[in-house]
Amino acid sequence: LHHVTESAANSGQLWQSSRGSLSDYEAVRSLPSQSESSCAVRANIDTAVHLMPFNASSSLCAHFRCRLGLSHCRKCRNANKGFQRVRTAGSDCWTTVQHRVSGSVDFYRNWTQYQSEFGEGPDGNYWIGLNALHEITQHGSHKVRFLMKAWNGSEHWAEYSSFSVGPESDNYRLSVSGFSGSAGIGDCFSALNGQQFTTKDADHDTYPGNCAVFFRGAWWFTACHCTHPNGEYRDASKATGDPYAQGVIWSLYFGYYYTH
């Protein structure tokens, strides 16, 4: 099952980066910024900003608005890396937080690695980074959606109307509520509200052992999981059966012997 976790501003606010032509845009401001995420947060606060290129080498954050005064979301591109970071869905702009499509990227990583972005980009195997998640969700209201495609081609989803991630000082504590989902999909995320993030070298779960070690990944574990998007990827030939709860899991519908 292919799994994408995404967060979006409920207002559909536009903070965008683009590798396309700037001919449709005019400059609003240019300012120094420590990271692309910080640049995006500043852009998200200002409703006049429609596009956000960030130059990592100069640490310069540029804000643009559309010359045509368009208010709808556009497909957005990262100016430096050239892959899609924000996509449109109705009136909302969605940012890819996590994506699994194969076993080519190892998700059994340590605390420091999960703090930062890793992988092949949002169209491949990808993790946005805990620091970026905190920066994006600390301002305004956000929601999160899990998109799942089963091996038989059927598509499923779970969505939460409130989603945020705390700072490093609180081990990226999760705040989540407001479940809805496609037919048959159960709530596997709300029970993690208030949990801190756990990796193989930083145990913050409620189990006597370390869930990240047992299940070879990292997540907001309790004792241990109902869902584990960062588990070990297993292809279609190994998608069902033993071992128990190992893999990319959403158990409420698929069970613990089906890896997504």
Wavefront OBJ file of the C-alpha trace (Angstrom):
o trace
v 0.000 0.000 0.000
v 1.294 3.414 -0.918
v 0.964 5.848 1.942
v 1.072 9.646 1.900
v 0.673 11.790 5.005
v -0.054 15.440 4.340
v -0.874 18.625 6.264
v -2.687 21.712 5.034
v -3.937 25.058 6.243
v -7.715 24.812 6.551
v -8.045 28.268 4.990
v -6.396 27.117 1.779
v -3.719 29.798 2.305
v -1.086 29.862 -0.423
v 2.574 29.498 0.490
v 4.255 28.209 -2.591
v 7.606 27.689 -4.209
v 8.011 27.411 -7.950
v 10.628 26.502 -10.518
v 8.485 27.948 -13.304
v 8.439 31.431 -14.826
v 7.886 34.405 -12.515
v 6.236 36.374 -15.315
v 2.788 36.004 -13.726
v 4.021 37.281 -10.361
v 5.263 40.481 -8.753
v 7.567 40.784 -5.723
v 6.083 41.487 -2.300
v 9.287 41.388 -0.233
v 12.643 39.713 0.210
v 13.999 38.783 3.629
v 16.645 36.576 5.280
v 15.465 33.176 6.538
v 17.138 30.273 8.354
v 15.359 27.561 6.367
v 12.777 26.856 3.683
v 10.275 25.927 6.405
v 10.750 29.277 8.171
v 10.304 31.044 4.855
v 7.072 29.115 4.275
v 5.716 29.974 7.716
v 6.237 33.692 7.102
v 4.552 33.392 3.702
v 1.618 31.468 5.167
v 0.836 34.276 7.613
v 0.407 36.839 4.801
v -2.664 36.239 2.630
v -1.138 38.398 -0.140
v 1.706 35.921 -0.718
v 1.096 33.341 -3.460
v 4.570 32.048 -4.238
v 7.712 31.464 -2.182
v 11.133 30.724 -3.686
v 13.867 30.067 -1.087
v 17.565 30.279 -1.955
v 19.482 27.961 0.385
v 22.923 29.263 -0.602
v 22.089 32.881 0.224
v 19.433 32.108 2.910
v 17.160 34.539 1.100
v 13.382 34.137 1.267
v 11.383 35.828 -1.501
v 7.620 36.413 -1.391
v 5.594 37.030 -4.555
v 1.942 37.613 -5.363
v 0.116 36.708 -8.547
v -0.234 39.604 -11.001
v -3.654 38.327 -12.036
v -4.919 38.327 -8.467
v -5.761 34.628 -8.560
v -7.067 33.299 -5.242
v -7.062 29.572 -5.969
v -4.200 27.186 -5.219
v -1.690 26.392 -7.934
v 0.582 23.410 -8.312
v 3.773 24.443 -6.601
v 7.392 23.487 -7.224
v 10.509 23.724 -5.132
v 12.916 26.148 -6.816
v 16.073 24.400 -5.611
v 15.286 20.670 -5.805
v 12.823 20.624 -8.675
v 10.209 18.305 -7.149
v 6.614 18.986 -6.223
v 6.181 20.089 -2.611
v 2.615 21.380 -2.588
v -0.355 20.084 -4.532
v -3.934 21.265 -4.892
v -7.055 19.526 -3.614
v -10.210 21.578 -3.848
v -9.525 24.887 -2.107
v -6.666 23.544 0.028
v -2.933 23.375 -0.552
v -1.433 20.128 0.727
v 2.192 19.506 1.704
v 3.558 15.967 1.501
v 4.880 14.888 4.909
v 5.642 11.222 4.212
v 5.475 8.901 1.181
v 6.316 5.225 0.628
v 6.540 3.573 -2.785
v 9.370 1.024 -2.474
v 12.095 -0.279 -0.186
v 14.865 1.830 -1.716
v 15.069 4.208 1.278
v 15.751 2.948 4.813
v 13.262 4.376 7.357
v 14.895 2.635 10.339
v 16.819 5.762 11.330
v 17.928 7.582 14.451
v 16.597 10.683 16.210
v 18.852 13.177 14.438
v 17.991 11.754 11.029
v 14.223 11.965 11.685
v 14.583 15.598 12.699
v 15.595 16.488 9.129
v 14.258 15.790 5.655
v 15.400 12.582 3.965
v 14.558 10.406 0.968
v 13.986 10.854 -2.743
v 11.515 13.738 -2.644
v 7.707 13.743 -2.172
v 7.048 11.737 -5.344
v 9.286 8.901 -4.077
v 10.172 7.594 -0.624
v 10.211 10.645 1.608
v 10.095 12.120 5.135
v 9.755 15.895 5.592
v 11.525 16.084 8.968
v 10.239 16.724 12.494
v 11.707 20.231 12.632
v 9.835 21.202 9.474
v 6.617 19.633 10.773
v 6.832 21.705 13.926
v 7.586 24.920 12.043
v 4.724 24.402 9.590
v 2.084 23.479 12.189
v 2.907 25.906 14.996
v 0.988 28.736 13.299
v -2.659 28.587 12.271
v -4.900 25.522 12.030
v -3.882 22.434 10.082
v -5.276 19.054 9.172
v -3.621 15.791 8.203
v -4.721 13.190 5.674
v -3.485 9.623 5.158
v -3.910 8.351 1.592
v -3.615 4.584 1.152
v -3.661 2.456 -1.965
v -3.970 -1.287 -1.410
v -2.216 -3.909 -3.518
v -5.508 -4.701 -5.298
v -5.734 -1.068 -6.442
v -8.450 0.081 -4.026
v -7.947 3.500 -2.463
v -8.647 4.489 1.135
v -8.150 7.540 3.338
v -8.251 8.833 6.895
v -8.339 12.530 7.774
v -8.007 14.530 11.015
v -9.312 18.083 11.224
v -6.766 19.231 13.809
v -3.046 18.408 13.623
v 0.138 19.900 15.045
v 3.594 18.790 16.189
v 5.360 20.314 19.194
v 8.977 21.515 19.448
v 12.143 19.483 19.919
v 12.196 20.480 23.612
v 8.981 18.448 24.065
v 10.135 15.598 21.778
v 7.768 16.691 18.999
v 4.619 15.890 20.970
v 1.626 15.140 18.729
v -1.705 16.938 18.910
v -4.421 15.375 16.743
v -8.228 15.050 16.711
v -11.284 15.104 14.461
v -11.270 11.761 12.617
v -13.136 10.991 9.400
v -12.409 8.279 6.869
v -13.436 6.285 3.831
v -15.706 3.254 4.205
v -14.305 0.666 6.602
v -11.243 2.647 7.675
v -10.957 2.954 11.451
v -9.332 5.620 13.604
v -5.691 4.613 14.132
v -4.245 8.056 14.925
v -6.395 9.842 17.541
v -5.183 7.537 20.324
v -1.686 8.934 19.778
v -2.759 12.441 20.809
v -0.265 13.707 23.365
v 2.452 11.166 22.489
v 6.080 12.094 21.933
v 8.066 10.818 18.956
v 10.201 7.665 19.340
v 13.194 6.448 17.351
v 15.550 3.513 17.918
v 17.885 5.703 19.993
v 15.269 7.941 21.688
v 12.526 5.992 23.501
v 9.469 8.074 24.436
v 6.712 5.449 24.068
v 4.658 3.859 26.873
v 5.972 0.315 26.342
v 8.616 -1.170 28.699
v 10.843 -1.742 25.649
v 11.420 0.421 22.584
v 8.692 0.106 19.930
v 10.922 1.656 17.263
v 13.454 -1.144 17.735
v 10.830 -3.912 17.807
v 9.087 -2.662 14.670
v 12.088 -1.190 12.838
v 10.912 2.356 12.235
v 9.972 5.514 14.138
v 6.620 7.032 15.111
v 4.430 8.473 17.853
v 4.146 5.072 19.530
v 2.121 4.079 22.578
v 2.598 0.376 23.430
v 3.115 -0.043 20.490
v 1.008 0.888 17.421
v -2.272 0.793 15.543
v -0.592 2.423 12.570
v 3.069 2.585 11.589
v 3.659 4.386 8.269
v 7.431 4.416 8.832
v 7.753 0.657 9.215
v 9.851 -1.603 7.014
v 8.595 -1.614 3.407
v 7.612 -5.038 2.060
v 6.624 -5.546 -1.573
v 3.512 -7.338 -2.866
v 5.068 -10.806 -2.543
v 5.529 -10.276 1.216
v 2.560 -8.004 1.896
v 0.467 -10.497 3.881
v 1.147 -12.983 6.656
v 3.897 -13.180 9.254
v 5.619 -11.465 10.935
v 2.997 -9.786 13.124
v 2.705 -5.966 12.871
v 5.897 -5.616 10.839
v 5.717 -3.305 7.854
v 3.795 -0.185 6.827
v 0.669 -0.706 8.928
v -2.866 0.703 9.222
v -4.492 -2.036 11.261
v -8.124 -0.863 11.534
v -9.430 -2.460 8.350
v -6.261 -4.074 6.997
v -5.140 -5.822 10.192
v -1.639 -6.475 11.510
v -0.682 -9.057 8.879
v -1.110 -6.721 5.900
v 1.721 -4.347 5.097
v 0.817 -1.363 2.965
l 1 2 3 4 5 6 7 8 9 10 11 12 13 14 15 16 17 18 19 20 21 22 23 24 25 26 27 28 29 30 31 32 33 34 35 36 37 38 39 40 41 42 43 44 45 46 47 48 49 50 51 52 53 54 55 56 57 58 59 60 61 62 63 64 65 66 67 68 69 70 71 72 73 74 75 76 77 78 79 80 81 82 83 84 85 86 87 88 89 90 91 92 93 94 95 96 97 98 99 100 101 102 103 104 105 106 107 108 109 110 111 112 113 114 115 116 117 118 119 120 121 122 123 124 125 126 127 128 129 130 131 132 133 134 135 136 137 138 139 140 141 142 143 144 145 146 147 148 149 150 151 152 153 154 155 156 157 158 159 160 161 162 163 164 165 166 167 168 169 170 171 172 173 174 175 176 177 178 179 180 181 182 183 184 185 186 187 188 189 190 191 192 193 194 195 196 197 198 199 200 201 202 203 204 205 206 207 208 209 210 211 212 213 214 215 216 217 218 219 220 221 222 223 224 225 226 227 228 229 230 231 232 233 234 235 236 237 238 239 240 241 242 243 244 245 246 247 248 249 250 251 252 253 254 255 256 257 258 259 260
